[in-house]
Amino acid sequence: MLEKIKDYWNNNPFVVIIIVGSLIRLIAAIFSKGYGMQDDHFLVIEPAEGWVHNFDQNNWLNNDENSIPSGHSFFYVGLHYLFFSFLDWVHITDAQFKMFLVRLIHGAYSMSIVVLGFKIAKKLADITIAKYVGLLLAITWFLPWLSVHNMVEYVCVPPLMYAAWLFIKHDSKPPLKIVILGAFVAGLAVGIRYQTIFFLFGFGLTFLIKRQYISLVVFTLISFASFFLTQVSDLFIWGKPFAELGEYISYNIINSTSYYNQPFYLYLLTLAGMFGPVGLFLLFGYFKNWKKHAFIFIPSFLFFAFHSYFPNKQERFIAPMIPFVIILGYMGWMEFKSKSKFWTKFNKLHNGIWAFFWVVNSVLLLVISTAYTKKSKVETMTFLADQKDMTNYIWDCAHKDDYILPPRFYAERWDKHFIIVKNSEVELVLQNTSYVEANYIVFVEDDMLEERKARIMKTYPNIKHLKTVEASYLDLILHKMNPNNNKFERYHIYKILDTNLNE
């Protein structure tokens, strides 16, 4: 049986890669519910669904006289708005099912990265190299999870890779019609993630180095036009072009050290650490043949260099270059290894290191691809959505000076809810006549829980505990690894059995 599988893999590697990559993304789409970071929900899903229901939480649509651009591209959010509008039109309202469809679409879309990576490696190297590049892109432990979630840092990759493939396909001397197509799709990537403009600078610089001056001019004009199309909403919302881009640049310059101020070498450690010991192989290979494969190296390296220089660093920011590192890194390393006297002598050691990587990767792949992140938040709001008698809810964060955002999308309602923080005058908050009176309470986290309940019960003396929602196993693991950046969140849901506000 194993011999048959091995023979099929050797004879049909592309088919195996597509099947395995698709299957693991389907598993992730089914089981990896929730969201990873604030941005992939509250800057994509929440505003898009809110607009469907005429709710504009952050005044992104300039519905207030004091509104200003937020610094976010509306292109990717707008695609979700169109999709959610369609689902609303066909009366699909269940939030969890909507997100399953979103994850499924993203997973299918991300398979283009696997296909293009395989083709690029086969073109630049051979089928043996290509099949392992494809396998790495298909099942490296964190990539299927990234693939099915709303991470703009990874959603922007397919158009960048497609542009690179178009240029490489024609032996780095693409005809003008190919340059036009490559420029158009590359411009779309910038519309999804502004920072990918450094990839475009890299493509342009590569044309310049190769003295393809007409291609450089055409690429610049068409990519700019394509990017402009993704930002045309600014003309209708703000009355001027590139309003969001201007605010984005201004905000990030002013706040370059407001969040994180990490050392320049952080992303080198990140890229190496993601792949364990073989990460050093990939990094070495990535830098080895930079001249030989300029359309892969120069765009991704410019992106890498800027992010390494810029003080605000978060690991996810570097995601757009990971497939490029895998492609160029594996090709470069295997070329070096084939000529190395040391690795020829210690070939078993080399194979053992890779075997160790694949074993660890397989375990992590199963854990991460089925992980339900931000489970306690999501399941709390899903529970509220199922309570057909709910008029409104109180979101109690009275142990904090600020509050944790509730993901309203999963509650399937967009009316105003009550929020209580540490210094709130509870009675005044609950007597706000512009709100519908609440009959459910969510106590966020465990801190000062009894004191907070006593505070609420001065107004609502008769409350009943319905459910405590625990964090997922991955959320708990992340909390133990880094308590400062990963909070332990348990949510307590109560029902108000009677009220005395109007007595």
C-alpha positions as CSV (number, residue, x, y, z in Angstrom):
1,M,0.0,0.0,0.0
2,L,2.8,2.4,1.0
3,E,4.6,1.6,-2.2
4,K,1.5,2.3,-4.3
5,I,1.1,5.7,-2.6
6,K,4.8,6.5,-3.1
7,D,4.6,5.5,-6.8
8,Y,1.5,7.7,-7.3
9,W,3.2,10.6,-5.6
10,N,6.2,10.3,-7.8
11,N,4.2,10.0,-11.0
12,N,1.4,12.4,-10.2
13,P,2.8,14.9,-7.6
14,F,0.6,17.9,-8.8
15,V,-2.6,15.9,-8.4
16,V,-1.6,14.7,-4.9
17,I,-0.7,18.3,-3.8
18,I,-4.0,19.7,-5.0
19,I,-6.0,16.9,-3.3
20,V,-4.1,17.2,0.0
21,G,-4.0,21.0,0.0
22,S,-7.8,21.2,-0.8
23,L,-8.7,18.6,1.8
24,I,-6.8,20.3,4.6
25,R,-8.3,23.7,3.7
26,L,-11.8,22.1,3.7
27,I,-11.1,20.7,7.2
28,A,-10.0,24.2,8.3
29,A,-13.0,25.8,6.7
30,I,-15.3,23.5,8.7
31,F,-13.6,23.4,12.1
32,S,-11.4,26.6,12.3
33,K,-14.2,28.9,13.3
34,G,-13.8,32.4,14.9
35,Y,-11.1,34.8,14.0
36,G,-7.4,35.3,14.8
37,M,-6.9,39.0,15.5
38,Q,-9.0,42.0,15.9
39,D,-8.3,43.2,12.4
40,D,-9.6,40.2,10.4
41,H,-13.0,40.5,12.0
42,F,-13.6,44.1,13.0
43,L,-12.0,45.7,10.0
44,V,-13.6,43.3,7.5
45,I,-16.6,41.2,8.6
46,E,-18.1,43.6,11.1
47,P,-18.3,46.7,8.9
48,A,-19.3,44.8,5.8
49,E,-22.3,43.1,7.5
50,G,-23.1,46.3,9.3
51,W,-23.5,48.1,6.1
52,V,-26.0,45.5,4.9
53,H,-28.1,46.4,7.8
54,N,-27.6,50.2,7.5
55,F,-25.2,50.3,10.4
56,D,-21.9,52.1,10.2
57,Q,-20.2,51.7,13.5
58,N,-17.0,53.6,12.8
59,N,-18.5,56.2,10.4
60,W,-16.4,54.8,7.6
61,L,-19.1,55.8,5.1
62,N,-18.9,59.5,6.1
63,N,-22.4,59.5,7.8
64,D,-21.4,62.0,10.4
65,E,-20.3,65.6,10.1
66,N,-17.2,64.8,12.1
67,S,-16.2,61.7,10.1
68,I,-12.7,61.5,8.6
69,P,-11.1,58.7,6.5
70,S,-10.1,55.7,8.6
71,G,-7.1,54.7,6.6
72,H,-8.5,51.4,5.4
73,S,-8.9,50.3,1.8
74,F,-12.6,49.6,1.1
75,F,-11.8,47.1,-1.8
76,Y,-11.6,43.9,0.2
77,V,-14.3,45.0,2.7
78,G,-16.5,46.0,-0.2
79,L,-16.3,42.5,-1.7
80,H,-17.6,41.1,1.6
81,Y,-20.4,43.7,1.6
82,L,-21.5,42.5,-1.9
83,F,-21.3,38.9,-0.8
84,F,-23.2,39.5,2.5
85,S,-25.8,41.5,0.5
86,F,-26.3,38.6,-1.8
87,L,-26.7,36.2,1.2
88,D,-29.2,38.6,2.8
89,W,-31.1,38.7,-0.5
90,V,-31.4,34.9,-0.6
91,H,-32.4,34.9,3.1
92,I,-29.3,33.2,4.5
93,T,-29.0,34.8,7.9
94,D,-27.1,32.4,10.2
95,A,-23.8,34.0,11.0
96,Q,-21.9,30.8,11.6
97,F,-23.0,29.5,8.2
98,K,-22.1,32.7,6.5
99,M,-18.6,32.5,7.9
100,F,-18.3,28.9,6.8
101,L,-19.0,30.1,3.3
102,V,-16.4,32.9,3.6
103,R,-13.8,30.4,4.9
104,L,-14.6,28.0,2.1
105,I,-14.2,30.6,-0.6
106,H,-11.0,31.9,0.9
107,G,-9.6,28.3,1.1
108,A,-10.4,27.7,-2.6
109,Y,-8.9,31.0,-3.6
110,S,-5.7,30.3,-1.6
111,M,-5.1,27.1,-3.6
112,S,-4.0,29.4,-6.4
113,I,-0.9,30.1,-4.3
114,V,-0.1,26.3,-4.3
115,V,-0.7,26.0,-8.1
116,L,1.4,29.0,-9.0
117,G,4.2,28.1,-6.6
118,F,4.3,24.7,-8.2
119,K,4.4,26.1,-11.7
120,I,7.1,28.7,-10.8
121,A,9.3,26.1,-9.2
122,K,8.9,23.7,-12.1
123,K,9.7,26.5,-14.6
124,L,12.8,27.7,-12.7
125,A,14.0,24.3,-11.5
126,D,12.5,20.9,-12.2
127,I,9.5,18.7,-11.2
128,T,11.4,17.2,-8.2
129,I,11.9,20.7,-6.7
130,A,8.4,21.8,-7.7
131,K,6.6,18.9,-6.0
132,Y,8.2,19.7,-2.6
133,V,7.6,23.5,-3.1
134,G,4.0,22.7,-3.8
135,L,3.7,20.4,-0.8
136,L,5.2,23.1,1.5
137,L,2.8,25.7,0.2
138,A,-0.1,23.2,0.6
139,I,0.5,21.9,4.1
140,T,3.0,24.0,6.1
141,W,1.4,24.0,9.5
142,F,0.1,27.6,9.6
143,L,-0.7,28.2,5.9
144,P,-4.1,26.4,5.7
145,W,-5.3,28.4,8.8
146,L,-4.1,31.7,7.2
147,S,-5.8,30.6,4.0
148,V,-9.3,30.3,5.3
149,H,-9.4,33.4,7.4
150,N,-9.8,37.1,6.6
151,M,-6.1,37.9,6.8
152,V,-5.5,40.6,4.2
153,E,-1.8,39.9,4.7
154,Y,-2.4,36.5,2.9
155,V,-5.4,37.4,0.7
156,C,-3.1,39.8,-1.2
157,V,-0.7,37.0,-2.2
158,P,-2.4,35.3,-5.2
159,P,-2.4,38.4,-7.5
160,L,1.3,39.1,-6.5
161,M,2.3,35.5,-7.3
162,Y,0.2,35.5,-10.6
163,A,2.1,38.6,-11.7
164,A,5.4,37.0,-10.9
165,W,4.4,33.8,-12.7
166,L,3.4,35.8,-15.8
167,F,6.8,37.5,-16.0
168,I,8.8,34.3,-15.2
169,K,6.7,32.2,-17.7
170,H,8.1,34.2,-20.5
171,D,11.7,33.8,-19.4
172,S,11.7,37.2,-17.7
173,K,11.1,39.0,-21.0
174,P,7.3,39.2,-21.1
175,P,5.6,40.8,-24.1
176,L,3.7,44.0,-23.4
177,K,0.3,42.3,-23.3
178,I,1.6,40.1,-20.5
179,V,3.1,43.1,-18.7
180,I,-0.3,44.8,-18.9
181,L,-2.0,41.8,-17.3
182,G,0.6,41.3,-14.7
183,A,0.5,45.0,-13.8
184,F,-3.3,44.9,-13.5
185,V,-3.4,42.0,-11.1
186,A,-0.5,43.4,-9.1
187,G,-2.4,46.7,-8.7
188,L,-5.3,44.7,-7.2
189,A,-3.0,43.3,-4.5
190,V,-2.2,46.9,-3.4
191,G,-5.9,47.6,-3.2
192,I,-6.2,44.7,-0.8
193,R,-3.1,45.5,1.3
194,Y,-1.4,48.9,0.9
195,Q,2.0,47.7,2.0
196,T,2.3,45.4,-1.0
197,I,3.2,48.5,-3.1
198,F,6.8,47.5,-2.3
199,F,6.3,44.4,-4.4
200,L,5.3,46.7,-7.2
201,F,8.4,48.8,-6.7
202,G,10.3,45.5,-6.9
203,F,8.7,44.5,-10.2
204,G,9.5,47.9,-11.6
205,L,13.0,47.8,-10.4
206,T,13.5,44.4,-12.0
207,F,12.3,45.8,-15.3
208,L,14.8,48.7,-14.9
209,I,17.7,46.4,-14.0
210,K,16.9,44.3,-17.1
211,R,16.7,47.4,-19.2
212,Q,13.2,46.7,-20.2
213,Y,12.2,50.4,-20.2
214,I,9.0,50.2,-22.1
215,S,7.8,47.4,-19.9
216,L,8.7,49.5,-16.8
217,V,6.6,52.5,-18.1
218,V,3.7,50.2,-19.0
219,F,3.8,48.4,-15.7
220,T,3.9,51.6,-13.8
221,L,0.9,53.2,-15.6
222,I,-1.3,50.1,-15.6
223,S,-0.6,49.0,-12.0
224,F,-1.5,52.6,-10.9
225,A,-4.7,52.5,-12.9
226,S,-5.6,49.2,-11.4
227,F,-5.0,50.3,-7.9
228,F,-7.0,53.5,-8.6
229,L,-10.0,51.3,-9.6
230,T,-9.8,49.6,-6.2
231,Q,-10.0,53.0,-4.5
232,V,-12.7,54.7,-6.6
233,S,-15.1,54.5,-3.6
234,D,-13.1,57.4,-2.1
235,L,-14.5,59.7,-4.7
236,F,-18.1,58.9,-3.7
237,I,-17.5,58.8,0.0
238,W,-15.0,61.5,0.6
239,G,-15.2,63.5,-2.6
240,K,-11.5,63.1,-3.4
241,P,-9.1,60.4,-4.6
242,F,-6.9,58.3,-2.3
243,A,-8.4,59.7,0.9
244,E,-8.0,56.4,2.7
245,L,-4.5,55.9,1.5
246,G,-3.4,59.4,2.6
247,E,-4.9,58.8,6.0
248,Y,-3.2,55.4,6.2
249,I,0.2,56.8,5.5
250,S,-0.2,59.7,7.8
251,Y,-1.5,57.5,10.7
252,N,1.4,55.0,10.4
253,I,4.0,57.7,10.3
254,I,2.7,59.4,13.4
255,N,2.2,56.0,15.2
256,S,5.2,54.2,13.9
257,T,6.2,53.3,17.5
258,S,2.8,53.5,19.3
259,Y,2.1,49.8,19.2
260,Y,5.4,47.9,18.9
261,N,9.0,49.0,18.4
262,Q,10.8,45.8,17.5
263,P,14.4,45.3,16.3
264,F,15.2,45.1,12.6
265,Y,16.1,41.4,12.8
266,L,12.6,40.3,14.1
267,Y,11.4,39.1,10.8
268,L,14.5,37.1,10.1
269,L,13.8,35.3,13.3
270,T,10.1,34.9,12.4
271,L,10.8,33.4,9.0
272,A,13.4,31.0,10.4
273,G,11.3,30.1,13.4
274,M,8.2,29.3,11.5
275,F,9.9,26.3,9.8
276,G,12.1,25.1,12.7
277,P,15.6,23.9,11.7
278,V,14.8,23.9,8.0
279,G,14.0,27.6,8.3
280,L,17.7,28.2,8.1
281,F,17.9,26.2,5.0
282,L,15.2,28.2,3.4
283,L,16.6,31.6,4.3
284,F,20.0,30.6,3.0
285,G,18.5,29.4,-0.2
286,Y,16.4,32.5,-0.5
287,F,19.4,34.8,-0.5
288,K,21.7,32.5,-2.5
289,N,20.3,33.0,-6.0
290,W,18.9,36.6,-5.8
291,K,20.4,37.7,-9.1
292,K,19.3,34.5,-10.9
293,H,15.6,34.8,-10.0
294,A,15.1,38.6,-9.8
295,F,11.3,38.6,-10.3
296,I,10.9,36.5,-7.2
297,F,13.6,38.0,-5.0
298,I,13.7,41.7,-5.6
299,P,9.9,42.4,-5.0
300,S,9.7,40.2,-1.9
301,F,13.0,41.5,-0.6
302,L,12.0,45.2,-0.9
303,F,8.9,44.4,1.0
304,F,10.9,42.6,3.6
305,A,13.5,45.4,3.9
306,F,10.8,48.1,4.5
307,H,9.1,46.1,7.1
308,S,12.4,45.3,8.8
309,Y,13.2,49.0,8.9
310,F,9.8,50.2,10.1
311,P,9.5,50.1,13.9
312,N,6.0,48.7,14.2
313,K,6.4,45.0,13.6
314,Q,3.9,42.2,14.0
315,E,4.5,38.7,12.8
316,R,1.5,38.6,10.4
317,F,2.7,41.6,8.5
318,I,5.4,39.5,6.8
319,A,2.9,36.9,5.5
320,P,2.9,38.2,1.9
321,M,6.5,37.2,1.4
322,I,6.3,33.7,2.9
323,P,5.4,31.8,-0.3
324,F,8.2,33.7,-2.1
325,V,10.7,32.6,0.6
326,I,9.4,29.0,0.3
327,I,9.8,28.9,-3.5
328,L,13.2,30.6,-3.8
329,G,14.5,29.2,-0.5
330,Y,13.8,25.6,-1.3
331,M,15.2,25.9,-4.9
332,G,18.3,27.7,-3.7
333,W,19.0,25.3,-0.8
334,M,18.6,22.2,-2.8
335,E,20.9,23.6,-5.5
336,F,23.5,24.4,-2.8
337,K,23.0,21.0,-1.1
338,S,23.6,19.1,-4.3
339,K,27.0,20.7,-4.7
340,S,28.0,20.7,-1.0
341,K,30.7,18.1,0.0
342,F,29.5,18.4,3.6
343,W,25.8,17.6,2.9
344,T,26.8,14.9,0.3
345,K,28.7,13.2,3.1
346,F,26.0,13.8,5.7
347,N,23.0,13.1,3.5
348,K,21.3,11.1,6.2
349,L,21.5,14.0,8.6
350,H,19.9,16.2,6.0
351,N,17.1,13.8,5.4
352,G,16.6,13.4,9.2
353,I,16.3,17.1,9.7
354,W,13.6,17.2,7.0
355,A,11.9,14.1,8.4
356,F,11.8,15.8,11.9
357,F,10.3,18.9,10.3
358,W,7.5,16.9,8.5
359,V,6.6,15.0,11.7
360,V,6.3,18.2,13.8
361,N,4.6,20.0,11.0
362,S,2.0,17.3,10.7
363,V,1.1,17.5,14.4
364,L,0.9,21.3,14.3
365,L,-1.1,21.2,11.1
366,L,-3.8,19.1,12.7
367,V,-3.9,21.3,15.8
368,I,-3.9,24.7,14.1
369,S,-6.1,23.8,11.2
370,T,-8.9,22.6,13.5
371,A,-8.5,25.4,16.1
372,Y,-11.5,27.5,17.0
373,T,-9.9,30.9,17.9
374,K,-11.7,33.6,19.9
375,K,-14.2,30.9,20.7
376,S,-15.6,32.4,23.9
377,K,-16.4,35.7,22.2
378,V,-18.0,34.1,19.1
379,E,-20.0,31.4,21.0
380,T,-21.3,34.0,23.5
381,M,-22.7,36.1,20.7
382,T,-24.0,33.0,18.9
383,F,-25.8,32.0,22.1
384,L,-27.4,35.4,22.3
385,A,-28.5,35.1,18.6
386,D,-30.4,31.9,19.5
387,Q,-32.4,33.6,22.3
388,K,-35.5,34.6,20.4
389,D,-36.9,36.5,23.4
390,M,-33.8,38.8,23.6
391,T,-34.7,42.5,23.5
392,N,-31.2,43.8,24.2
393,Y,-28.1,42.8,26.2
394,I,-25.7,44.4,28.7
395,W,-22.0,44.0,28.0
396,D,-20.3,44.2,31.4
397,C,-16.6,45.1,31.4
398,A,-16.8,46.8,34.8
399,H,-13.3,45.5,35.8
400,K,-11.7,47.5,33.0
401,D,-11.3,51.2,32.1
402,D,-12.1,50.3,28.5
403,Y,-14.1,47.4,27.0
404,I,-13.6,44.4,24.8
405,L,-15.4,44.7,21.5
406,P,-18.3,42.3,21.2
407,P,-18.5,40.7,17.7
408,R,-22.0,41.8,16.9
409,F,-22.0,39.9,13.6
410,Y,-22.5,36.7,15.5
411,A,-25.4,38.1,17.5
412,E,-27.1,38.9,14.2
413,R,-28.3,42.3,15.4
414,W,-27.1,45.8,15.0
415,D,-29.1,47.9,17.5
416,K,-27.4,49.7,20.4
417,H,-26.4,47.5,23.4
418,F,-25.4,48.7,26.8
419,I,-21.7,48.8,27.7
420,I,-20.5,49.2,31.3
421,V,-16.9,49.9,32.2
422,K,-15.2,50.5,35.5
423,N,-16.2,54.1,36.0
424,S,-19.7,53.8,34.6
425,E,-22.7,55.0,36.5
426,V,-24.7,51.8,36.0
427,E,-28.1,53.3,36.7
428,L,-27.5,56.2,34.3
429,V,-26.3,53.9,31.6
430,L,-29.3,51.6,31.9
431,Q,-31.7,54.5,31.9
432,N,-30.6,55.7,28.5
433,T,-33.9,56.2,26.7
434,S,-32.3,55.8,23.3
435,Y,-31.7,52.1,24.0
436,V,-34.1,49.2,24.1
437,E,-34.2,47.8,27.7
438,A,-32.0,44.7,28.1
439,N,-33.0,41.2,29.3
440,Y,-29.6,39.5,29.0
441,I,-26.3,40.3,30.6
442,V,-22.8,39.1,29.6
443,F,-20.1,39.4,32.2
444,V,-16.8,39.6,30.3
445,E,-13.9,37.7,31.9
446,D,-13.6,36.5,35.5
447,D,-12.0,39.5,37.2
448,M,-14.1,41.0,40.1
449,L,-17.0,38.9,38.9
450,E,-18.9,38.8,42.2
451,E,-18.5,42.5,42.8
452,R,-19.7,43.2,39.3
453,K,-22.8,41.0,39.7
454,A,-23.6,42.7,43.0
455,R,-23.3,46.1,41.2
456,I,-25.7,45.0,38.5
457,M,-28.1,43.4,40.9
458,K,-28.8,46.7,42.6
459,T,-30.7,47.5,39.4
460,Y,-31.7,44.0,38.4
461,P,-32.0,41.9,41.6
462,N,-33.2,38.8,39.9
463,I,-30.8,37.4,37.4
464,K,-30.2,33.7,36.4
465,H,-27.0,32.2,35.2
466,L,-27.5,30.5,31.8
467,K,-24.1,29.6,30.5
468,T,-20.4,30.1,30.9
469,V,-18.5,30.0,27.7
470,E,-14.9,28.8,27.9
471,A,-12.0,29.7,25.6
472,S,-10.8,27.1,23.1
473,Y,-7.8,24.9,23.7
474,L,-5.6,27.0,21.4
475,D,-6.7,30.2,23.1
476,L,-5.7,28.7,26.4
477,I,-2.3,27.5,25.0
478,L,-1.6,30.9,23.5
479,H,-2.5,32.6,26.8
480,K,-0.1,30.3,28.7
481,M,2.7,31.1,26.2
482,N,2.2,34.8,26.2
483,P,-0.3,36.1,28.8
484,N,0.3,39.8,27.9
485,N,-0.8,39.5,24.3
486,N,-3.3,36.6,24.6
487,K,-5.9,37.2,27.3
488,F,-7.7,34.4,29.0
489,E,-11.4,35.1,28.2
490,R,-14.3,33.4,29.8
491,Y,-17.8,34.8,29.4
492,H,-20.7,34.5,31.8
493,I,-24.2,34.8,30.3
494,Y,-27.2,35.7,32.6
495,K,-30.8,36.4,32.0
496,I,-32.7,39.2,33.7
497,L,-35.9,37.7,35.0
498,D,-37.5,40.9,35.9
499,T,-36.7,44.7,35.9
500,N,-37.4,47.7,38.1
501,L,-36.1,50.5,35.9
502,N,-39.6,51.8,35.2
503,E,-41.1,51.3,38.7
